[in-house]
Amino acid sequence: MVRVVLVHPQIPPNTGNIARTCAASSTPLHLVGPLGFEISDRYLKRAGLDYWPFVDLTYHLDWETFTTHQQNQGGRCIGFSTSGTTNYIDFAFGHKDWLLFGSETQGLPSESLDYCDCVVKIPMAQPGVRSLNLSVSTALGLFEARRQLGKLDEI
């Protein structure tokens, strides 16, 4: 099962929207601290609406805690970054992949990028636009992985 990982997210509504996407697609969501907000933040709750009971959420205090968990579970870490070398559409996703996304302001930290088995990018047609909103990028990556794995009909 593909999993979504947000490393140091900063903006509560983005995380709430991603949580809603994960709830709708039965995708586990992992948050790696430190976060730029409290889990109880009202904007986070509002963005997730009343879908929070349906979110398979795991919070990791820090990067080391996450990597220990990930290694115990197995699977590849696929980073999404503007510095990626492979178009996410051309990448072959696997059932045990962890899709890593960084903070809205900094992207994935270098230690996370170095840890990844592959770093992919979502190409921008306009060179002046460096990236999409975090919740949009996450939805694109997640649904492309699900499409490739034949999981779209399960939504």
N, C-alpha and C positions, 0 to 999 in steps of 0.2 A: 504494500500500500504506500503510495507517494505521500510524503509529509511536507508541510510548509513550515519554514523556520524564519522568524524575524529576529535579526541580531541587532540589539540596541535600538528598537523603534522609539521615535521621539514624539509623534503626533497621535494623540488618542483617537481621533475620528478615523484615521487611516487604519489603525489596528482594529478598531471596531468593525469597519467595513470588511477587512480581511477575515475577521472572525466570522462574520455573517456568510461570506463566500465559503469558508471552510465548513461551517455548519450545513449549508445547503448541499455541499458535495460530499459530506461525510469524510472530510479530510482532517487528520490530526494537525493541530496548530501548536508549534513550540515557540515560546518567547524566551529570548536569551537576554538576561540583564547585564548591566543595569538598563532600566527603561527610563524614558524621559517623562514618566507619569506614574501614578499609582494604578494598580489593577482596578481599584474601586472608583477611578475617575468617572465623573458623571458624563463627560463627553464620550468616553470609551463605551460606557454602557448604552448611551443614547444611540450611538452609531450602530451598535450591535442589536439594537432594539430588544425584542423579547426572545431572541434566538440564542442567548448565552447558555441555556440549559442543553442545547444541542451541539455545543462546541466541545470537541475532545481537546482540551487545553492542558499543556504541560508548561510550567514555568521553570526555567533553569536560572539559578542565581547568577551564574557567570559563564564565560566561554568554556572553561575547563570542565565544569559540571556538564555542560551540553555535550562536549566531545566524548567524555566518558560514557554518557548515556548512548550516544550515537554509535560508538564502537561496540558496545554491548548488544545493540540491536542489529548492527550490520547495515549494509547498503552504502551507496555512493553519496557524496555531498556535491551538489551541483550549484555553483554560485551564479547569481545573476548580477551582472555589473556592466557598466558602460565600457569597462576595459576588457570585457570578454572577447575571445578570439573566434568563437563559433556562434553563428546565428542560431537562436533557440529553436527555430523551425527545423533546422538541419541536424540537430542533436537527437540521438536515439535515447529516449528516456526509458528507465526501467522501473519495475514495480516497487523496488525497495529504496528508490531515490529520496533524498532529502533536498528540497528546493530552498536554498538560502538567499535571503534578501536582507540588505543592510538598511541602516537608518536613512531617513529622508534627506538629511543634510550631508552625511558623510559617505553613504554607501557601505559596502562591506569593509570592515577593517582589514589591514594587510594580513594579520594572523588568520583570519577567516578565509581570505582569498588563497593564501598559501596552503591551507588545509584541504581545500576543495579538490576533488578528482578532476573537475572540469569547470571552466568559467565560461558561461554563455552570455550573449547580449541580445537585447531587443533592438534591432536597427531603427534608426531615426532617418526619415527621408529629408528632413530639414536640418542641416548641419548646426544651425543656431539653437536647436532644441537638444539639450544633452540627455534628457531622460523623461520618462512618464511618471505620473503619480505612483507612489508605492502600491496602493491598492489595485490600480490598473495593471501594473507590471506583474503583480502576484497573480491576478486572475488570468492574465495571458499565459504566464508560465504554467500555472496549474492546469488550465484547461487544454493547453497543447499537450502536456504530459498525459492527461486523461484521454485525449483524442487518440494519441498514438497507442495507448495501452488498451483501447477498446472499452473505455469506462464511461463514455458520455451517455450511453443509454441507461446507466444506473442512477442518473440524476433526475 
